[in-house]
Amino acid sequence: MSSAEINGSVRSEASAKESQASFPSEARNPLGHHTNPDSRPGITFAHQDKLPKLPIPELDSSCKKYLAALKPLQTPKEHHGTIHAVQDFIKSDGPLLQDKLNKYANGKANYIEQFWYDSYLNFDNPVVLNLNPFFLLEDDPTPARNNQVTRAASLVVSALSFVRAVRREELPPDTVRGQPLCMYQYSRLFGTARIPTENGCQIGQDPTSKHVVVLCHGQFYWFDVLDDNSDLIMTEKDISLNLASIVDDASQIPIREAAKGALGVLSTENRKVWSGLRDVMHREEGSNNSDCLNIVDSALFILCLDYTEPQTGADLCMNMLCGSSKVEQGVQVGTCTNRWYDKLQIIVCKNGSAGINFEHTGVDGHTVLRFASDVYTDTILRFARTINGNAPSLWASTSPDPAKRDPDSFGDVQTTPHKLEWDMVPELSTALRFAETRLADLIQQNEFATLEFPHYGKNFMTSMGFSPDAFVQMAFQAAYYGLYGRMECVYEPAMTKFFYHGRTEAIRAVSEESAEFVKLFWGENPAAAKIDALRKACQKHTATTKDCAKAQGPDRHMYALYCIWQRAIDEDGAEMASSDGWDSTRPSSPEAVNSIVGSPKRSSMLSETGSISSSPPAPVQHQMPALFADNGWDKLNNTILSTSNCGNPSLRQFGFGPTSGEGFGIGYIIKDGSISICASSKHRQTSRFIDALESYFLEIRKLLRQLKRRGTSADKTVSRAREAEDHHRPRASRVKSRGRIITSDGKPQAAPPEEDNTESDDDGLGGCRTPLSSRPFLKLEPVVPITLRPAAPLTPPRSPPFKPLMTVHASSPRRPQIKTFRTRRCTHAVVRRLYPSTFSSS
């Protein structure tokens, strides 16, 4: 992480940390200081100019890591060919492309940024199920607030408070171990839209946006929610009344009739088709359709109010990712028509279940996760303040009470809901019908399955000495290998926001160590050998993750070299053309990057006039560098298991669609005592894969328990007499070999029965947080009698190596829980889980 001096500022992690520390603790952590009268705007982006630039790795280093990532995925013959291709690349094209990349990066904010935008913006297929991920929020802990209008109004108020904190630069920066991260993406989160054009998409933004758009039964409504100072102009009650009016108005139109005018479906079309339809809507400047489209594009975000109540986890995830498809009498009446996928969407079902679907081009999951977590937490804290006015707040400052403001202070605002009435010209009506049938096809081609694994989580994994993320990643590989008998390409993103405008680097989770582990796991091998291999595989994964977080992974570097080569082809096509038959379309146009990627200080947020766009030229013939022509390049870029770990206690599920027709899309959340997984695929037995994961988690726990009970774990306080017993058992005398050996929990060791999956961890190995009131009472089973010869000396029974976690007294029945006045304790517990550092002293 080399330092660099830009605009008189020294860029380094140390200088960024110093800039963060210059702000008072009240500004860095408002929640920890219940009130903050001395708010100091500017903390959000204050350290941007101090962050180090994303480094360009050395060519030799990236090539070695590239080969290491491919080795476990290839046959010896294939890998031999890839080695020759890489050696040829290092001797010929590689150094030249590396030099061109270094020159291109001079003066740029980030060497990969424009190439990365282009990879998204030149994507022509529908964004739904292909690009947009989703978050499923936990339900509100207060059951009475889990109805649609109440939950939606509460989420909107909290989201607007977040918008205000970003615009006033009062949002404390994200940090990892005190090191501030790049906050640039937060400036791209609101008032932003993906705009399709004939030559790729653009990112447009209205930095002064102050209204929201509400979708209900496919109908569009809007009203203002902020003033010119980004202060809230409506109370939660006002917003609730607006939303109730919208639901009532939308329900007046029969759902089959409403579906015929649900223009949101057009945002699911192929991008070039959608671009042509937008041209139809903008055909006359100032027309009704043109104005309506501008209102939608410039909204802060979209609020989708669904009329359905999905019951299962899989149905909820599908609803948040792509909506439901349900055809009645030939008309689509599912929630898939109640979306607008070019913008950030907050989705609320009729029963109050809520989630977020977001356009992925300008923001990564880590950024939207902070938004989702803060919004969820603020909804709880605001309700707590209705009971206790001294309850803490997430925000450094708050908007003036709208009920106490002078009406003239609001300016020109429209707080009454307005319904957008589209002119359904024949082209739009026909296009909408075809778009809906294609969307229904797309939804039917995908399936979803979820796993809510309650038996253990982060606590258990760390108590066993494993990185939780690495532990779960090995589960994906083992489950897949158990079904298909082969190793496939696995992708996991690593955050690189330690650097200026950092995005992600690809963690290649499959390694020689992980391949060795899964083969040992599925073979007839001792438990110790399997766990030892698992430990080595997890250690390798953790080392790779740390390397990628430092921007030293090979993927982004190689992709940048690929894009640089395509730029060179475009610039020098005549000289570099050959007759070998290779052809490609350039996916990047980085010339404009300098003017649009500056630090998002107070006046530099993107607008449509300064949007990122790309215009791919016509294909050319060229000679492809050996590394990119080798089949190893294709194999590494065909992700079979696309995975992402993105969650905290505010989320119930997280997921996205599969990136390959032969693969799975896997979003997962590792909580203290549980694991949540959402898997998607194009009907590749997704439920069976989920079942395989659950079986693996239970089996690996059983292996770890076996080693723990035998005293072969890292616990140095366990007697080694058990090891001596195991060592001498084959030579035991006839008398000592009599009887069946039982373990400390009274079960036969030779043939242990299947574990009771409904029980919590009761032997001190961590994880499960099942409430005591829901745990079954302990049942005592008779011990099998052991008959000894009279000559044999009687030995006292061994004490169990672990003490019971609790004692159940039959004479003291547990008192029933009283639900009255639980709100404060519940709120406090939720906030403690979301913000543990704030309460670390308690």
N, C-alpha and C positions, 0 to 999 in steps of 0.2 A: 504494500500500500504506500506507494511513493507519494511524496508531497509535490505539489505544483503551485506556482504562484500565478493567479489569474485575477486581473483587475485589482491588483494590489493586495489581494487576500491570499493567504497561505492555505491551501487545501490539504487537510489531513484529518484523521480521526481525532487526534488530540485537540486541534483547534476547534473542531465542531463540538467536542465535549465541553471545552472552555466556554464557548458561546452559549451553550445550553445552561451551564452553571451560573452564568452572569445574571440570570433571571431569578427572582425570589422564589422560594419553595411554594408560595401560594399560587404563583402562575404556573409552575411546573406540575403541581398536583392539587387542583382546586378541591377535589373530593376529600383530601386529607385535612383541609382547613375550612370546614363548613361554610365559612364566609370569606370573601376576598374583596374588601372595599378598595384596595389599591391595585386594581387590575392594570396590567401593563401590556397593551396590545403589541403584537409583533413577534411573540415567542414561536408561533407556528413555523414560520419560514426564516427565523433569525439566523439559523446556522447553515442555511442552504449554501451560501458562498464559501463556507469553510469545509464542506464535505469533500473527500478525495474523489478524483475522477476514477471512473471504471478502468482498471488496468487492462492492457492487452497482453495476454499470456505469451510466453516464448513458444515459438513454433515447434521446437523439438519436444518440449514438455507436453503440448497439446496432442502431438502425434502419438507419443507413448501412451497417454491416457486414452486416446481414441482406440488404439490397438487393445489395451487392457479391457475396455468396455465391450469390445467385439469378441474377444477370445472365447468366453463361455457360451456365446451364442452361435458360433460357427463350428463346422467340422474342421479337423486338422487341415484338410486340403483347401477348404475355403479360406481359413485363416492364413495359410501359407501364401495364397494369392493376394490377400489384403496386405500382408507385410511387404510384398514386392511393390504393390501399388503405393503404399506410404513411403517406402524408400525412394521410389521414382519421384514422388511428389516433393520430398525434401531436397532432392538433387536438382530438380528442374523448376516447376511452377511455384512451389511453396515459398521460397525466399523472396521471389519477385512479388507475389501477392501480399506477403507479410509487409514488405516495404511500402507497397501502395496503400495498405490498410493504415500503417503508421502515419503516412502523409495525409491520408483522408481524415484521420482522427484529430490532426492538429487543429485547434480552434473549435472543435465540435464539443458539445456538452457531454456526449457519450457516444462511443464508437459504434455501438450496436443499435442505438435508439431508432434511427430512421428505418433501418432494415427491419427492425421488429415491428414497427407500425405498418410497414408495407406488407409484411406477411399476413397481417389481419385485414388491412384495408383492400387488398387485392383479392380477397376471398370472395368468390362469386356465388357460392352456394348459400342457402338460407342460414341465417345465424342461429335460429332456434335449433336446439339439439346438437349443433355443431360447434358453436363458440360460446354462447351465454351459459354461465353456471348459475346455481341457485343456492340460497341458504334457507333452511327451515328453522324459524325461531322456536324456542321453548314457549309453551303457553304461559300466559300471565299467571303468577302464583296466587292471585286473588280470583277464585273461580267466578265470582259475580261479574268480573270485568271481561270475561271471555265471551262476549257477544260481538257481532261484527262491527257495528257502529261505534261502540265504546272503545274497542281495541284499535280500530282504524284511526279514530280521532286522537287517541293517546299516542300512537306511533307517529302520526303526522306532526303533532306538537313537538315531540322529541326530535324528530328528523329536522324540523325547522330550527330548533335550538342548536343542533349540530351545524347546520348551514351557517347560522349566525356566528358561531364560534370560529368557523373556518374563514369567513369573510372578514371578521374583525381580527383575525390572526391571534385568537385567544386559545385555540385548541392546543393543548400541550403536545409536543412532538412524540412520536413513537420512539421508544428506546429499547435497547437490549443491553442489559447489565450496565446501564447508565450511559451507553453510547447512543446519541440521537441518530435517527434514520432519516432518509430523504422523505420530505412531505409533499413533493411536487404533485403526486397523483391526486391529493385531496382537492387541488384547484381544478381538477378535471372531472369531478364527480357529479356536480349539479348543473342544471341548465345546459346539459350537453346532449348531443344527438349524433348518431351515425347517419350520414347523408349519402345515399347511393348516387353515383354519377355514371355516365357512359364509360368512363375510364377509371374505374375503381371508386372506392368510397372516400369521403372526407369526414373529419370530426369537426362539427360546428358547435359553437357555444355562445350563449347569451349570458355574459358575466353579471348582468343587472337583473336577471330573471327574478320575479317575485310572485309568480302564480304556480298553482299545481293543476294538473289535469286528472280527472277522476273517470275511470272506465267502469261502467255497470251495465250488464247485459249487452255489451258491445257498443253502448252509446257513450258519447264523449261529453264531459262537463268540465268547466274550469271556474276558478275564482282566485282572487288575490289573497295572499297570506302574509306578505312582508311589505314593509314600507321601504322608502329609498335608503334608509339607514340599516336595512336588514333586521329591523326589530319586528317581532310578531304583532300583527294587528288584530288577531282574533284569539279569544280564549278557547280552551278545550271544549267548553260547552257550546260556543258558537260554531266550532267546526263540526261537532256532533250533530247539531241541528241542520247544518248544510248537508252532511252526508246522509242523514235520515231523509231529507227532502229529495236528494238525488236517487236514493234507493226506491223511494215511493214513486217518483216520476218514471224511472226506468221500468218499473214493474207494470206500468199502465200499458205498455206495448207488449203484445204476446211475444214470447221468446222466439218463436219461429219467424215472426215478422222482423224482430230486431236483428236476427242473424243475417238477414239479407242486406242490412246496411252497416255491418260491423267491419269498418274499413281497417281495423287493426290487423286483420288477417293478411293484408297486403305486405306488412312488414316481415312476414315469414317467407316471402317469395324469393326466387333467385334475384341477386342484387341488380343485375342489368335489367331484368323485367320490372323490378320495383322502381328503378331509375326512370324507365320510360313512362310508368304510370304516374310518377310524381311530376313529370313534364306535362302530362295531360292535366293534372290538378293545378299546375302553375301556368297553364297556357295563357291565361289573361291575368296580368299583374293587378292585384287589388280585388280579384274576384273572391267570391265567398269561399270556394275550396282552397284557394291560395292562402287566404287569411287564416282559415281553420288549420291548415297544415303548419303554418308558421307558429300558431299558438301552441300546438302540440310539440313541435320541435324545440321551442324555447322554454318549455315548462321546467321547473326545478326538478321534478320527477313525476312519474305516473303512479297513481294509486288505483289498483284494480280491486273492485269489490265483486267477489264471486257469489253466485247463488247456491253453490253446492257445499256439501259437508263431507269431504273425503274421510274415510274411517281408518283405513290401514296406512301403515308407514309408506308402503310403495305407492299407494294412490296419492298421498300427500306430496311425496317427492315428485311424482309425475306432474301433479297440478302446478307445482312451483317452477318446474323446468320447462314444460311445454303445454300445460293445460290438458284437460281431458277432451276426448273425442267421443261424442255420442250423437248418433243420427236418428232423428224421429221423423217418419213420413218423408224421408229424403232431404231433410233440413238439418244442418249441424246445429246442435243446441248445447254442445260441450263448452267448457270454459276456455278452450283454445282460441275462441273468437274474441275473448275479452282481454287482449294483450296488445302491447306495442313494444316490440323487441329491440328497437333502436335506442332505447333509453333505460335508465335506472327505473325499476318497478318495485313498488311495495304491494304485495298481494295479501288480501285478507279474505278468508273463507267465511261462510255464513255463521259457522260455529266459533269464529274468532281465531282459528289457526292462521298463522301469518308467516310470510316468507319474503325473500328478496330475490329478484332476478336482475342481473346486470349485464350491460354491454361491456365486453371484455377488452376492447382495443386499448383504451387509455388507462385502465386501472386493473390491478391484480387483486387476487383474493384477500391478501393481507390488508389492503386498504379498505375494502368493503367490509371485511370482518370487524375492523375497528368501528366503522360506522354502525354495523348491526349490533355490536356489543354495547356501544354507548347509548344507542337508541333504546335497546331493551332495558338496560339498567336505569336510564332516565325515566322510563315509564313507571318503574317501581318506586324510584325515589320521589317522584312528584306525587304519587299517591300517598307515600309515607308522610310527605309534608302536609297533606290535608289532615293528618292525625296529629303530627308533631311538627310545628312550624320550624323547629331547629334541626330537622333532619338535613343531612348533607346534600350538596348539589354537585353535579359533574362540571358545571360551567363556572368560569371565572367571573362572569357577570351575566345578568339576565335582562330580558326586555322589560321596559316599563309596563305596568299593568294596563292592558288595553281599555279596561273598564274605567280607568281613572284619567285617561288622556283627553286633552282638548281635541274635539273632532277635527279642527283645522290642521292639527299636527300630522294627520295621516297622509295628507296629500291626495293625489288622484288614484284612488283604489276602488276596486269592484269586489265587494265581499259577498254579494249575492251570486249563487251558482248560475252559470250560463250554459245552456246546452248548445253544442255545435251541430248545426244542421247541414250536412253535406249535400251537395247537388249530385245525385247519383246518375250521372250521364251514362249512356249505354256502355262506353268503354270500361268504366269502373264497375258496373254491375256484372258484366261478363268476366272481367278479370278477377273480381272478388269470388265468383263461383268456382272458377278454376283454381284459384289460390287455396280455397278451403279444401277442395278435394285432394290437392297435392299435400297440404298440411296433414289431413287425416291419414293419408298414405304414410307419410313420414312418421307420425305418432305410432301407427300400427306396426311399423317396422322395428320399433324399439320396445324393450321391456325393462322393468325395474324390480329390484328386490332389495330389501333392507335387513340389516341385522342390528338389533339393540342387545348387545352382549352385556349382561348385568353382573357377571360373576367376578370380574376383576378389571382393573384398568392400569392407569399410570403408577399408582402406589405399589401395586404388586410387582410390576415390571422393574421399577427402580429398586425395590427391596431385594430383587434377585440380581441386581447389578447390570441391568440392561437399559440401553436407551429406548424409551417407549416407541419412538418413530421407527428405529431400526427393527425392533421386536415385531411390530405390525407389518413392516415391509417384508420380513422373512415369511410371515404368515401368508401373504399374497403369493409369493413364489412357491411355497410348499403346497398350498391348496391347488394352485394351477398344475403343478407337476403331478400331484396325486390324481388329477383328472385326465391329463393329457400325456404325461410321461416325457415332457420336454421343457427346456428353458426357453423363454421368449423375452423379447425386449420389454423392459419396464422403465417407465418415465416417472420421475417425481421432481417438481420444481423446488429450487432452493432460492430464498429471497436474497437479493443483492442490494437492498436499500441502504446498506452502510455507505454506498457510493452515490455520487450525484446523478440523479435520474436513473438510479438502478432499478432493474425489473427482476428478472429471475435468471438462474442458471439451471441446466438440466442435471439432476442426479441420476446416474446410471446405476440402478440398484442391483442389477445382476453382476456378480463378481465371481471369480474362481472360488472364493470362500463360500458364497451363498450357494453356488452350484454343488459344491461338495456337501454342504449341510443338507440340502433337500434330498440328495441321493442317499445320504446316511439315514436321514429321518425315515424314509420310506423303505429302508432295508431292515433286515433282521440284525440290528446292532444294539449294543448295551446302551442304557439310558445315559450313562456318563459320556460315552462317545458322541451321542447326538447333541447333548447340551454343550459339550466342549466345542463342537463344530458350530452350533448356533452362536455361541459367544464370540468365536472368531469372525463369523459372518457379520454379526452386529457391530463389532469393533471396526471392521473394514467399512461398513456402511457409514458409521459415524465419522470416520476419517474422511471419507469421500464427501460427505455433507459439509464438513467444515471447510474443505478445500473449495467446494463450489460456492459457499457463502463468501469466500474471499475472491470470487470471480476468477478462479483458477481452473474451472472445468473446461473441457474441450469443446462442448457443443456450440455455445454462442460464438466462440472464436472461429471455429470451422465454418459456421454459417456465414459469419461476416466475410471470411475469405471467399466463400462461394459467391456472395453478393458482389464483392469487389471484382471478382473474375467476370461476372456477367456485365458489370459496368464497363469493364475494359473491352469486352466483346462489342458492346454498343458503340463505344468511342472509336475503336480501332478494328471494326468488323472486317473491312476489306483485307487488312494485312493478316489477320488471324484466322480468316475463313479457310476451310479445307473441305475435302469431299468425303469425309468419313461418315457423314449421314447423321451425326448428333445434332439435335436442335433443342432450344430452350427459349422460354420467354422470361425476360428480365423482370424480377419481382420488386425492384426497388428503384427509387428515384431520390437520392439523398441530398440533392443540391440545396433544397430549401430548408434544411434542418437548422442552419445557423439562425435564421430569423424568427424561429418559432419555438425554440426550446430553452429560452432564457429562464432564469429563476422566477417563479411565480410570485413576485412581490405584489405590492398593492394594486398595480394597474396592468399586469401582464398576463391576465387570464385569456385563454384562447377565444376567438370569435370566428364566425363563419368566414370573415374576410382574411383570417390568418390561420386557416385550417390546414391540417396535414393531408396531403393527397398524393396520388401517384398515377402515372400514366404509362403503362407498359407499352413499349414499341413492338413492332412486328418481329416475329421470330427470325433468327439468323442461324446459319450453319457455322459450326465452329468445332474445334478440337477440344474435347473436355479433358481437364487434368485427370491423371490416373486415379487419384483418390476419390474424386466425385464420380468417375465412371465405374469404379469397382462396386460389386454387389454388396459389399459391407456397408457402404454409404446408404443404400436403399434399405438394408436390414435395420440399421440403427434409426432410420427415420420412419419406420413402420412400427408404431407403438402398439403392442398387443395389450399390455396392462398400463393404462394411463391413470396414474394415481396422484392424489394430492391430500395433504394433511392440513386442514384449515378449520380450526374450531376452538371453542372455549365453552364455558357453561351456559352462555346465552343461546347456543344453537342446539337443536335436536338432530338435524341432519344437514349434510352438505353434499352436493354432487353436480354431475355434468354428464353429457352424452358420451358414448364411445368414440374414440378417434379413428378406429379401424373397424371394418366390417367383421374381422375375425377376432376382435378384442373386447375388452371391458373398460368402462369408465368407472373409476372407484374413488369416491370421496369419503374421507374418514375423519372421525373426531375421537381423540383419546382423552377421556375425562379421568378424574381421580379413581373412580371405582367402576367404570364401564367403558365400553367401546361402541361407537355408532358407525355403521358402514352403509353407504348407499352405492349399489352397483347397477350399472346399466350395460346393455349389450343389444345387438341386433339378433335377439332370440338365440343366444348361445348358452342355454340352460343356466340362466343367471341365478335362479333359486338354488340350483344344485351347487353352484360355485359358492354361494353364501352358506349353504349347509356344510360344505367342505371346510370353509373358514371356521365356522363354529366348532366343528369336530377337532380341527387342529388346535384351536385355543384351549379346549378342554384337555386334549391329549398332552400338549406341551406343559400345561400346569401339572398334570399327573406325573410327568417325568421329573419336573423340578421338585415336586413334593417327595418323590421317592429318594432323590439324592439328598434332600434336606433331612429326611428322617434317618437316613443312613449315616449322617454326619459327614458327608463328603462335600458339603457346601463350604462357602467362605466363612461360615460361622466358626471362629476359633475356640468358642467356649464349649462346643459339643465334645463329649468323651470319644476318644479314638478306640475304645474297647469294641465298638461295633465293627470297626475295620478289622480288628484282630479276630473277631468272631467270624466275619465273612472269609477271612484268610484261612482259618483253621477248620472251617465247617466240613470240607471234604474228608478230613482225617478224624472226625469226631468218633468217640466210642459208640458202641452199639446202644448203650443205655441213653446217652445224650442225644442220640438221633431219633429217639421215640417221640411221638406226638407231632401234631401239625404246628408249624411256626406261626405265631401271630404277631402282628405289628402292635405299636403302642395304642392304636385306636381300636384294637380288638378284631381286626379283619385279617384273614389269612394272607400271608405274603406271597405264597406260591401262585395263587390264582385270584388276584384282587378283583372284586366285582366292579361293574360300572359305577362311576361316581354319581351321587345324587345331585343333578344339576340345579335343583331348586334351593340347595343349601348355600349359605354364604360361606366365605372362607372362615373357618373356625379354628385354624391352627396357627394364627399369627403371621400368615404369609401375605396379608394385605388385601387391598382393593375393594371388596364389596361393601356397599353402604346401604344394604337393605335395612329398613327400619326394624327395630327390635320387635315391634308389635306384629310384624308380618312374618317373622321367623317361626318355623314350626318348633313345638316343644321337643326337647331331646328325648329320644326313645332308647331305653336300655334293652339290649338283646342279651339272651343268656350266653355265657362263654362256654365254648365246647370243653367238656371235662378232659383233663389229661391224666391218664393212669400211669403211675410210676411203680417200679418194683420196690419192695420194702428195703432192699439194700441201698437203693439210691438215696443220697443225702437230699433233704428238702432244702430248696433255695427260695429265699423270699422273692416275690415277683418284682420285676424291674419297674421303676417309676416311669411314667410317660415323660418323654423329653420336653414336652411343651405343656405349659399351664393353660387351663381353659380360659377363654376370654371372659366368660360370665358364668354365674351360677344361677340356676333356676330354682326358686323355692316354691314348691307346690302350695304351701300354706299362705303365700303372699301373692294373690292374683294381681296382675298388672292393672293399674287404674286406666279406665278409658280416657283417650285424649279428648281434651276440651278444645273445640275449634274457635271459640269466642276469643277475640283479642289476640289472634296469632299473627296479625299483619306485621307488626314491628319486628318480631323475631324472624319471621320468614324473610322480610326485606333485608334485614341485617345479614342473614345467612347467605342470601343470593349475592349481595354486594361483596361479601368477604370472598366468595368463590371467584367473582369476576375481577376483583382488584385486591389480591392477597397482600401486595406490598404496602398498601395503605394501612392495613390492620396488622402488620407484622409484629408490632409491639404488644398487641393484646393477646 
